[in-house]
Amino acid sequence: MIPTRYLVAIGVLAVSACGMSGAGLGPAEPPSTAVVASIPIGDYGTDIAVHPDGARAYVTLRTNKVLAIDTATRAVAATITTGGQPAAIALTPDGTRAYAMDMTAQSLFALDTRHDALLAAIPVGIVARPILTPSVAVARDGAHAYVTNATSDDDHLLIVDTATNRIVKDQFLPVHPAGVAASPDGTRVYVVGCKLACIDGTLLTLDATTAAVTATLPLAAAPSGLVLAPDGRRAYVANGRDASVAIVELPSGSVSTVSVSPQPLGIALHPNGRLLYVASFGTGRIDVVDTLRESVVGRINVAAMPRAIAIGPDGRFAYVTHSLSSVSVIDLTKAAGS
């Protein structure tokens, strides 16, 4: 459980970190016809990532497992028992490994996706109560994984050498970190988070080798999801308490915002970089944002309490986890605004 002093201040991020039931939310609208399948997974998924070849989607469950879903049959093909509470996941660009961060801040799990097996549980600290949901990103060259670790005692960015599965840098951060992303050229890491009681937001730019903070940019409260444009010149940030998405021009630091549905958590960018998909926990819908027009151009009703969203490499299907025991599959060619 998150410490009580943070629950009121963080709001939607408390939902993200602890998996609250969603009590008090309004009734969900019927799912859109673009939702073409609902895959049962036995517990709710905290995060999801699609393999670079599109054949499988990997879902972290709050109860010590990562599931491999066959995207063709739309069924669970394998279960990887990890221990702990895996809460965030990212795959290497070649798809041979995945890294899943433990919600309890105890372990980072290295997974062999060729054999759907646990390679290593990398110790990252002691069991601690989370402040924000952890996040994982992998460099485009696959050499390093970047992991945020936010607890009630300390906030860190971990840099992991994927060849040895060893932590090569443990950097204290001046914010409670949430989302993390690595620049396409491999020189920078971006971390979003908030300070103190999360009444504001912050985007940090860090050197990818030394983890030194090189720039700080204020954002609305309280950021959760983070994704970069394919060319690395823009960052898109879901601001949970502000019901908005920040569009950050990284070279200049200028910020514009797009209003979206309440409690945005998950965020994913279409491979062509034109459309952004934002999961609204509060309304049971996915907002479709046109990144050129900087406006919402469509909405997709899904099952209640969507959390994380990932898009296949061909841009055809999106996969959404919920605070329910299922994964929704969206045919984006049938979605409004797509």
N, C-alpha and C positions, 0 to 999 in steps of 0.2 A: 504493500500500500504506500502511496505517496504521503509524506508528512502532511498533517492537516493544514499547516500554515500555508502550504502551496496550493491546496485544492481550489480555494476561491480565486486566488490570483491567476492560476494557470488556466482554469476553465477547460477548454477543449483539449489542451494537452494533457490534462489529468485523465481525460477519457482515453487518449491515445496510449498513455503509459500504463495505465492500470486496467484498461478494458472494462470500463463500467458498463452496466447493462443497457444504458440508454433510456432509463426510466424518465418520463416526463417529455419525451419527444413526441411530436404529433404523429398521427397515423400515416404510414407510408402510402404513396400513390401506387397503382398497379405498375409492374415493371413494363418498360418500353418493349416494343416488338423487336428492337435491336438486341435485347438480351435473349440469346439463342440457347443458353444452357445454364443450369445450376448444378455444380459438381459437389456432392456431399464429401466432407473431409473429416467429420467426427468431432471437431472442436473448431474454435474460431482461429482464423489465420491472422497473424500479426503483420506479416509482410509477404511480398511475392516478387519473384524475378523470373524472366523468361530466358531460356537458353539461347545463345546467339543463332543456333540453327532453327529455332522456333519449335522444336519437337517436344520440349518439356517445359513446364513451369514449376518452379520450386517455391513451396509455401512453408514459412515458419509457423509452427503451432506454439501456443503458450505452454503446452505440456510436453516438453522434452523431445520434440520430434521435428523433422523437416520432411515434407511430403514431396515426391516427384509426381507431377500430373502429366500424363500423356495427352498432349493437346489434340491429337487426332481422334482418340477414342473418348476423350474427356472423362477420364477415370484415373484414380490414383494407381500409379504403376509401381511405386516403391516407397518404403518408409525408412528413413534414416533416424535411428535413435541417437540423440546427442547428449541427453542429460540437461539439467538446467532449464531455462525458459528462453529458447531462441526467439528473438524479437525483430531482427533486421537481417537482410540477406543481400548479397551481391555476388555475381559470377565474374570470373576472369574473362577477358575478351575471347579467348579460345574455347571457353566453355568447359574446360577440364576440371576446374575447381570452383567451389563456392565458399564464401565466408559468411558465417551467421553469428551475430553478436547476442550474448546472453543478457536478458533483461536484468538479472540480478548482479550484473557487473562482475561476474566471477570468471567467465570463460569466453573466448572466441573460438568458434568451432570451424575447423578447416574440413571441407567435404570433398571427396572424390566423386565427381558427377559421372564419370565413365562407368563406375561400378556402384554408384549410389551407396557410398560407405563413408563412415567417419574416419578421417585421417588423423586428426589430432584435436584435443581440447587444450587450447593455448591459455595458460593462466594469465589473467589480467588484473587480479585484485581479490579482495575479500567480498563475501556476500554483502551487498549494500542495497538500501532502498533507492529506487530510481527517482530522479527529478523529471527528466524527459525521456522519451523513447530513444534508444540508441539508433545509430545509423552506420551503414557500411558503404564504401565506394572502392572500386579497384581502378588503378591507373590503366590508361589505354594500352600500354605495353605489357601489362600484366605483372610487372615486377613488384609492385607494392599494393597493399590494401590499407585503406584509411578508415579508422573506426572511432566514432565518438563514444565517450563513456562518461555519462553524467550521473552523479550520485549525490546524496545528501551531504557528503563530506568533501568531495573534490570533483573537478571537471577536467577532462583530458581529451587530447587527440592522440591516438596510437597509430604509429606507422609500422606495418608488418612486412617483412621480407617474405614474399610468397615462395621463394626457392627453398628457404629453410624453415618457414613458419615460425620465425622468431620476431619479437618486437624489437625494432631497432631504434625507435624514438618514442618516448612517452612525454608529451608536451602538456603542461598545465595551460588551461584556457581561461580567459577572463569572463566567460559567459557559461551558462548552462547550455551545452550544445545539443542540437537536434539533428537536422539534416547535414549531410556532407557530400561534396562532389569534387572530382579531380578534373583539372583543365585538360583539354585534348592534347596540348603540347607537353604535358607532364611537369610543368614548372610550378604550378600553383594548386593549392587545395582551398576550397571554400567551405566555411562552416556557418550555419545559421543557429541562433540561439537567443537567449534572453538573460538579463541580469536580475539578481535579487528575487523579487516576487513576480517576475515576468510581466511587468506592466509595459514593457517596451520590447523591441526586437533589435538584433544586431546581425550584420553579415561581416564575418571575418575573412580576410585574405591572408593565406599563410604560404610560406615558401615550402614546396613539396619535399625538399631534402632536409632542411633544418627545422621545419615546423615553426619558424619564427613568424609572428604576426606582422604583416607588412602594411595592412590597411584595415580600417574599421568603418563601417557604414551603418547609420541608424535605419531601422525598419519599423513597421507597425508591430503591434503585439498580436499573438506571440507566434513566431515562425515555427513551422514544423517541416513540411516537405520542401525539398530543394532539387531542382534539375537545371542543367545547363543546355543552351542551344548547341547544335552540332558543331558550330565553329568556335564555341567557347566564349563568344563575345557578349552573351546575355546570360543572366541567371533569372530563374523564375522561382518565386518563393510563396508557398501557401501560408497566409497569416491567419491562424486559427481564431483568435479573439476578435480580429478586425473584419472577418468575413471578406477577405480580399486576397488577390494575388499581386505581389510586387514584381514588376518587370525592371530589372537592374541592368543598365548599360555598363558593363564592367570596365571598359577603357576610361569612361568619363566619370563613373559613379553616380550618374543621374538615375532617378527612380520615378517610375509612374506606377499607378495602381489600377486594378480592375476589380470592381465589386463582384463577388460571387456568393453562392448560397452559404448559409451559416455553417460554422464549424468545419472549414476545409482542412483535410488531413493529408490524404495521399495526392500525389501530383505526378503526371507522366506526360512526356512530349512525344508526339508522333515522329517517326524517323525522318520525315521530310522537314521537321521543324516548324511547320505552319500552324498546327493545331495543338493546343494544350488541354489536357483532361484533368479535372480537379474533382476529387471525391469529397462530397459534403456529408459528413457524419450526421449532421443535424437534420437533414431533409431526405436522405435516401436517394440522392441523385448525383450524377456526374455532370458538371458544367463543362461545356466545350468553349474554349477561348481561342479566338483567332489572334495569333501573335502579331500579325501585321496591322490589323485594325484595332488591336488592343481592346477587344470587347467580347462579351459572351454572345455566341452565335447559335447556341443550342443547348438543350439539357436532356439527359438520358435518365429516366427513372429506373432505379435498380432496387434490390432488396434493401431492407433497413440497415442503417449504421455501417455504411461502407468505410473502409479504413485505408487500404493500400491499393494501388493500381499499377499494372505493368502492361506494356504493349509489345506484341510480337515483332520480330525484325522486319516483316513485310508490311507492317502497319494495318493488317486486316482485322485482327482480333485484339481486344483488351481483356484483361483478367483482373477481377476485383475481389478482394477479401472483405469480410464483414465481421462484426461482432455477433456472428451466427456461424453455424457449422457448415458453411458452403462457400464456394467460389463462383461468382457470376462470370459468364463469358458473353462479351458484347461484340457483335458484328459491327464494326465501325462504318462499314459501307451503308448500313441501314440507319445510322444514327443521325439525328438532326444536327445540322451544321457541319457534318463531316463530308 
